[in-house]
């Protein structure tokens, strides 16, 4: 049995076969679908798993409680990778009571036609399981409108968010918040594993899935500010215990759009001329003393990694050729993705190339003027056909000016 604390058990599963999460984000190391079981006077399941994994999920549950019935299932988040087993669960446990908020049940009726045996909760409501006390914290738009978190305290504590002091460990079932990509390789609590591979995947998970909703994340963190959390049980990735403070700090920083003094250079290229300009810019920035520089070909690297690093670093320089009297397709796609993330406080430079009709530079500027609203740095560089002495010097100046702006801070 995978016990976490005081009759709280991990009953989740791993998916090592899926290649794209939500059909969008690469999963080189798979992903876990985490669910948890509280074995008390009343048995409570917290979240479920994707429906394809229902049978191993059921086996995990029965390993803990045998043939004992489940009294409650808490639905913190309605995305089908967490709620997908609800309809089947009701068939195996027909008397189970489903706990959620009003928005949860609106979605549940649409997804699964489940409309009976529901227990609606509001922010701050509590439920006793016996020794364990649950308190529900509504966290809308982290990252769906119905999302909530559930606090469990033992024994006999109540309403920790409103100030009571628990006499046992405090466990936060956080839904998708504080989660990350990556399957769990045997261990499930952070102190039992090497977490190095999970930190960049937490940033990539946050930036691509939750990233647009920095303000709601800040509101959720404020609701939890008075709680000394001992365990964070997210729906993806490790159970956090040893690193609870670090994990909350990462979410606090990312949701404030705070960034390190570093530079992301993204380019599109067809025949290598735009790429050579990007190399000149990077070399110049490095010579000016900037150490944190990453470069990406937008046609080769999945954009989720670029977006991850833009959440990490404050500087961005993009460049691409003119194509079909417009901007190179993959750069258009990337800039559109960035505009949807609502990332704030970035420094921005750009360059472009063309063979006979210039368009790339003006199109990138249009993206920034109308949708990105980043702070321009340096003078945009426009390259006709290939670098010459003049445009090479302009690229050097752009890299140097960006490095100076970042290092000044």
URNORWO-V822925 format. One record per residue. N is the residue number from 0. RES is the residue in three letters. PHI is phi as a letter, one per 20 degrees, with the letter a starting at -180 (NA if undefined). NEAR is the number of other ideal C-beta (glycine too) atoms within 10 Angstrom. D_FIRST is the distance of its C-alpha to the first C-alpha in Angstrom with 1 decimal. Layout:
BEGIN
N,RES,PHI,NEAR,D_FIRST + N,RES,PHI,NEAR,D_FIRST
END
This chain:
BEGIN
0,UNK,NA,10,0.0 + 1,UNK,d,18,3.8 + 2,UNK,e,13,5.9 + 3,UNK,e,20,9.5 + 4,UNK,a,18,11.7 + 5,UNK,l,17,12.7 + 6,UNK,m,17,10.3 + 7,UNK,d,25,10.3 + 8,UNK,c,21,7.3 + 9,UNK,e,20,8.1 + 10,UNK,c,25,8.7 + 11,UNK,f,26,11.7 + 12,UNK,c,20,13.4 + 13,UNK,d,18,16.0 + 14,UNK,d,17,19.6 + 15,UNK,d,11,21.5 + 16,UNK,d,9,24.5 + 17,UNK,f,15,26.0 + 18,UNK,e,10,28.9 + 19,UNK,c,11,30.1 + 20,UNK,f,19,28.1 + 21,UNK,l,10,30.1 + 22,UNK,m,7,32.5 + 23,UNK,c,11,33.7 + 24,UNK,d,19,31.6 + 25,UNK,f,13,30.8 + 26,UNK,c,17,27.2 + 27,UNK,f,10,27.8 + 28,UNK,d,15,24.2 + 29,UNK,m,17,22.6 + 30,UNK,b,24,20.7 + 31,UNK,d,25,17.3 + 32,UNK,d,22,17.1 + 33,UNK,e,27,14.7 + 34,UNK,c,26,13.6 + 35,UNK,c,24,11.8 + 36,UNK,c,26,11.0 + 37,UNK,d,29,12.5 + 38,UNK,d,20,12.0 + 39,UNK,c,21,15.5 + 40,UNK,g,10,18.7 + 41,UNK,d,17,18.7 + 42,UNK,e,22,15.8 + 43,UNK,c,26,16.3 + 44,UNK,e,27,15.1 + 45,UNK,d,26,16.5 + 46,UNK,m,27,18.1 + 47,UNK,c,28,17.4 + 48,UNK,c,27,18.0 + 49,UNK,g,19,21.0 + 50,UNK,f,17,22.0 + 51,UNK,f,16,22.1 + 52,UNK,d,20,18.3 + 53,UNK,f,18,17.9 + 54,UNK,f,11,16.7 + 55,UNK,f,14,13.7 + 56,UNK,f,24,13.0 + 57,UNK,f,17,13.4 + 58,UNK,f,11,11.1 + 59,UNK,f,20,8.2 + 60,UNK,f,22,9.6 + 61,UNK,f,13,10.1 + 62,UNK,f,13,6.8 + 63,UNK,e,20,6.5 + 64,UNK,d,15,10.3 + 65,UNK,l,7,11.7 + 66,UNK,e,5,15.4 + 67,UNK,f,11,15.7 + 68,UNK,f,12,17.7 + 69,UNK,e,20,17.1 + 70,UNK,e,17,20.0 + 71,UNK,c,18,20.3 + 72,UNK,c,26,19.5 + 73,UNK,e,28,20.9 + 74,UNK,d,26,22.7 + 75,UNK,f,28,23.4 + 76,UNK,b,24,25.1 + 77,UNK,e,24,26.7 + 78,UNK,g,19,26.8 + 79,UNK,f,13,25.7 + 80,UNK,f,23,23.0 + 81,UNK,d,24,21.2 + 82,UNK,d,28,22.9 + 83,UNK,f,22,23.6 + 84,UNK,e,27,21.1 + 85,UNK,f,21,22.6 + 86,UNK,f,16,25.2 + 87,UNK,f,16,22.9 + 88,UNK,g,24,20.4 + 89,UNK,f,17,23.4 + 90,UNK,f,7,24.3 + 91,UNK,e,14,21.0 + 92,UNK,c,17,21.0 + 93,UNK,f,9,24.8 + 94,UNK,e,9,24.8 + 95,UNK,f,19,22.5 + 96,UNK,d,17,24.4 + 97,UNK,e,23,24.5 + 98,UNK,d,24,25.0 + 99,UNK,a,24,27.1 + 100,UNK,d,21,30.6 + 101,UNK,g,12,33.9 + 102,UNK,f,16,33.7 + 103,UNK,g,26,30.2 + 104,UNK,f,19,31.7 + 105,UNK,f,13,34.8 + 106,UNK,f,18,32.8 + 107,UNK,f,21,30.4 + 108,UNK,f,12,33.5 + 109,UNK,f,10,34.8 + 110,UNK,f,14,31.7 + 111,UNK,c,19,30.3 + 112,UNK,l,8,33.0 + 113,UNK,e,18,30.6 + 114,UNK,c,9,33.0 + 115,UNK,c,7,31.9 + 116,UNK,m,12,29.1 + 117,UNK,d,16,29.2 + 118,UNK,c,14,28.8 + 119,UNK,e,12,30.8 + 120,UNK,c,21,30.2 + 121,UNK,d,10,32.5 + 122,UNK,g,14,32.2 + 123,UNK,n,13,31.2 + 124,UNK,f,16,30.2 + 125,UNK,c,18,27.5 + 126,UNK,b,19,25.2 + 127,UNK,e,13,23.7 + 128,UNK,d,19,20.5 + 129,UNK,p,16,21.1 + 130,UNK,f,17,20.0 + 131,UNK,e,24,19.2 + 132,UNK,d,23,22.2 + 133,UNK,d,25,22.4 + 134,UNK,c,24,25.4 + 135,UNK,d,23,26.4 + 136,UNK,c,23,28.3 + 137,UNK,f,21,30.4 + 138,UNK,c,27,30.8 + 139,UNK,g,17,33.1 + 140,UNK,m,16,33.8 + 141,UNK,d,27,30.8 + 142,UNK,c,20,31.3 + 143,UNK,d,17,32.0 + 144,UNK,f,15,34.0 + 145,UNK,e,24,31.2 + 146,UNK,f,27,28.5 + 147,UNK,b,26,27.0 + 148,UNK,c,26,24.3 + 149,UNK,c,25,22.3 + 150,UNK,e,23,22.0 + 151,UNK,c,31,19.6 + 152,UNK,c,26,20.7 + 153,UNK,b,22,19.8 + 154,UNK,e,13,21.4 + 155,UNK,m,13,24.4 + 156,UNK,e,20,25.6 + 157,UNK,b,14,27.5 + 158,UNK,l,15,29.0 + 159,UNK,f,23,28.2 + 160,UNK,f,18,30.1 + 161,UNK,e,10,33.2 + 162,UNK,o,8,33.0 + 163,UNK,f,14,31.1 + 164,UNK,d,10,29.2 + 165,UNK,f,21,25.6 + 166,UNK,e,10,24.8 + 167,UNK,c,17,21.1 + 168,UNK,g,17,19.3 + 169,UNK,d,21,20.5 + 170,UNK,d,28,18.1 + 171,UNK,d,24,20.1 + 172,UNK,e,28,18.9 + 173,UNK,d,31,21.8 + 174,UNK,m,31,22.0 + 175,UNK,f,23,23.7 + 176,UNK,f,28,25.1 + 177,UNK,m,26,23.9 + 178,UNK,e,27,22.3 + 179,UNK,b,25,23.3 + 180,UNK,f,25,23.6 + 181,UNK,o,24,21.5 + 182,UNK,f,18,18.4 + 183,UNK,e,24,15.4 + 184,UNK,e,14,15.7 + 185,UNK,n,6,12.4 + 186,UNK,e,14,11.9 + 187,UNK,c,19,11.6 + 188,UNK,d,19,13.2 + 189,UNK,g,21,16.9 + 190,UNK,f,12,17.2 + 191,UNK,e,14,15.1 + 192,UNK,b,16,17.5 + 193,UNK,e,9,21.1 + 194,UNK,e,20,21.9 + 195,UNK,g,7,25.5 + 196,UNK,f,14,25.2 + 197,UNK,e,23,23.8 + 198,UNK,f,14,26.7 + 199,UNK,f,16,29.4 + 200,UNK,f,20,27.2 + 201,UNK,f,26,26.5 + 202,UNK,f,20,30.3 + 203,UNK,f,24,30.9 + 204,UNK,f,26,28.5 + 205,UNK,f,25,30.1 + 206,UNK,f,22,33.7 + 207,UNK,e,23,33.6 + 208,UNK,d,20,31.5 + 209,UNK,d,23,31.9 + 210,UNK,g,24,34.9 + 211,UNK,f,15,37.6 + 212,UNK,d,22,36.2 + 213,UNK,f,21,36.7 + 214,UNK,f,13,38.4 + 215,UNK,g,19,35.6 + 216,UNK,f,22,33.1 + 217,UNK,f,14,35.3 + 218,UNK,f,15,35.6 + 219,UNK,f,25,31.8 + 220,UNK,f,17,31.6 + 221,UNK,f,9,34.4 + 222,UNK,f,15,32.6 + 223,UNK,e,18,29.6 + 224,UNK,f,9,32.0 + 225,UNK,e,10,31.9 + 226,UNK,d,17,28.1 + 227,UNK,e,10,26.4 + 228,UNK,e,21,23.1 + 229,UNK,e,17,20.3 + 230,UNK,c,21,17.8 + 231,UNK,d,24,18.8 + 232,UNK,d,32,16.4 + 233,UNK,e,25,18.7 + 234,UNK,e,26,18.5 + 235,UNK,c,25,19.1 + 236,UNK,n,25,18.3 + 237,UNK,f,28,16.3 + 238,UNK,f,25,15.1 + 239,UNK,e,28,18.1 + 240,UNK,c,20,18.2 + 241,UNK,f,14,20.5 + 242,UNK,d,17,22.8 + 243,UNK,g,19,23.0 + 244,UNK,f,10,26.7 + 245,UNK,f,13,27.4 + 246,UNK,f,27,25.7 + 247,UNK,f,20,27.7 + 248,UNK,f,11,30.8 + 249,UNK,f,17,30.5 + 250,UNK,f,21,30.4 + 251,UNK,f,13,33.3 + 252,UNK,f,15,35.4 + 253,UNK,f,20,34.9 + 254,UNK,f,23,35.6 + 255,UNK,e,15,38.8 + 256,UNK,m,17,39.7 + 257,UNK,f,13,40.3 + 258,UNK,b,23,40.8 + 259,UNK,e,12,41.7 + 260,UNK,f,17,45.2 + 261,UNK,b,18,44.6 + 262,UNK,c,27,46.0 + 263,UNK,d,24,44.7 + 264,UNK,d,24,47.4 + 265,UNK,d,26,47.0 + 266,UNK,b,28,49.6 + 267,UNK,d,27,50.6 + 268,UNK,b,20,53.0 + 269,UNK,d,14,54.8 + 270,UNK,c,12,57.1 + 271,UNK,o,10,55.9 + 272,UNK,f,17,58.4 + 273,UNK,f,26,56.0 + 274,UNK,f,17,53.5 + 275,UNK,f,18,56.2 + 276,UNK,f,27,56.9 + 277,UNK,f,24,53.2 + 278,UNK,f,16,53.3 + 279,UNK,f,21,56.4 + 280,UNK,f,30,54.9 + 281,UNK,f,21,51.8 + 282,UNK,f,14,54.0 + 283,UNK,f,21,56.2 + 284,UNK,f,29,53.3 + 285,UNK,f,15,51.9 + 286,UNK,f,12,55.4 + 287,UNK,e,16,55.6 + 288,UNK,o,11,52.7 + 289,UNK,e,23,49.7 + 290,UNK,e,11,46.7 + 291,UNK,e,17,44.0 + 292,UNK,c,21,45.2 + 293,UNK,c,18,43.3 + 294,UNK,c,16,45.1 + 295,UNK,c,19,44.0 + 296,UNK,e,15,45.9 + 297,UNK,f,23,45.0 + 298,UNK,e,16,45.5 + 299,UNK,d,9,43.1 + 300,UNK,e,16,40.2 + 301,UNK,f,17,38.0 + 302,UNK,f,20,39.0 + 303,UNK,f,19,35.6 + 304,UNK,f,17,35.8 + 305,UNK,f,22,39.3 + 306,UNK,f,23,38.3 + 307,UNK,g,23,35.4 + 308,UNK,f,22,38.0 + 309,UNK,f,25,40.5 + 310,UNK,f,23,38.0 + 311,UNK,e,20,37.9 + 312,UNK,d,21,41.6 + 313,UNK,e,23,44.7 + 314,UNK,d,28,47.2 + 315,UNK,c,24,47.6 + 316,UNK,c,28,50.4 + 317,UNK,c,28,50.6 + 318,UNK,b,30,53.2 + 319,UNK,a,30,54.0 + 320,UNK,e,21,56.9 + 321,UNK,f,21,58.9 + 322,UNK,b,18,58.1 + 323,UNK,l,8,59.9 + 324,UNK,l,10,61.8 + 325,UNK,b,11,58.5 + 326,UNK,e,25,55.5 + 327,UNK,g,27,53.5 + 328,UNK,g,14,50.9 + 329,UNK,f,19,47.6 + 330,UNK,f,26,48.9 + 331,UNK,g,18,49.7 + 332,UNK,f,15,46.1 + 333,UNK,f,24,44.7 + 334,UNK,f,23,47.0 + 335,UNK,f,12,46.2 + 336,UNK,f,14,42.4 + 337,UNK,f,24,43.2 + 338,UNK,f,15,45.4 + 339,UNK,f,12,42.5 + 340,UNK,e,19,40.3 + 341,UNK,l,15,42.8 + 342,UNK,f,21,42.3 + 343,UNK,d,12,44.7 + 344,UNK,m,11,46.7 + 345,UNK,d,20,47.1 + 346,UNK,e,22,50.1 + 347,UNK,c,22,51.4 + 348,UNK,c,28,53.8 + 349,UNK,b,28,54.8 + 350,UNK,b,29,57.0 + 351,UNK,b,28,58.0 + 352,UNK,c,30,60.2 + 353,UNK,b,19,62.5 + 354,UNK,e,14,65.0 + 355,UNK,c,7,67.7 + 356,UNK,c,7,66.4 + 357,UNK,f,16,64.4 + 358,UNK,b,17,61.6 + 359,UNK,g,27,58.3 + 360,UNK,f,21,59.2 + 361,UNK,f,13,60.4 + 362,UNK,f,20,57.5 + 363,UNK,f,25,55.0 + 364,UNK,f,15,57.0 + 365,UNK,f,13,57.0 + 366,UNK,g,22,53.2 + 367,UNK,f,21,53.2 + 368,UNK,f,10,56.0 + 369,UNK,e,9,54.7 + 370,UNK,c,14,50.9 + 371,UNK,e,19,49.3 + 372,UNK,m,14,51.5 + 373,UNK,e,20,50.6 + 374,UNK,e,13,53.2 + 375,UNK,f,13,55.5 + 376,UNK,c,20,56.1 + 377,UNK,m,22,59.0 + 378,UNK,d,13,61.2 + 379,UNK,g,20,59.9 + 380,UNK,d,27,61.0 + 381,UNK,d,17,62.6 + 382,UNK,d,25,63.1 + 383,UNK,e,13,65.6 + 384,UNK,m,12,64.8 + 385,UNK,b,15,63.8 + 386,UNK,f,19,63.7 + 387,UNK,c,11,67.1 + 388,UNK,g,7,68.1 + 389,UNK,f,10,68.1 + 390,UNK,f,19,64.7 + 391,UNK,f,17,63.2 + 392,UNK,f,14,64.4 + 393,UNK,f,22,63.1 + 394,UNK,f,26,59.6 + 395,UNK,g,18,59.8 + 396,UNK,f,15,60.8 + 397,UNK,f,25,57.9 + 398,UNK,f,31,55.4 + 399,UNK,f,18,57.1 + 400,UNK,f,18,57.5 + 401,UNK,f,27,53.8 + 402,UNK,f,25,52.8 + 403,UNK,f,15,55.3 + 404,UNK,f,19,54.0 + 405,UNK,f,24,50.4 + 406,UNK,f,13,51.3 + 407,UNK,f,7,53.6 + 408,UNK,e,10,50.7
END
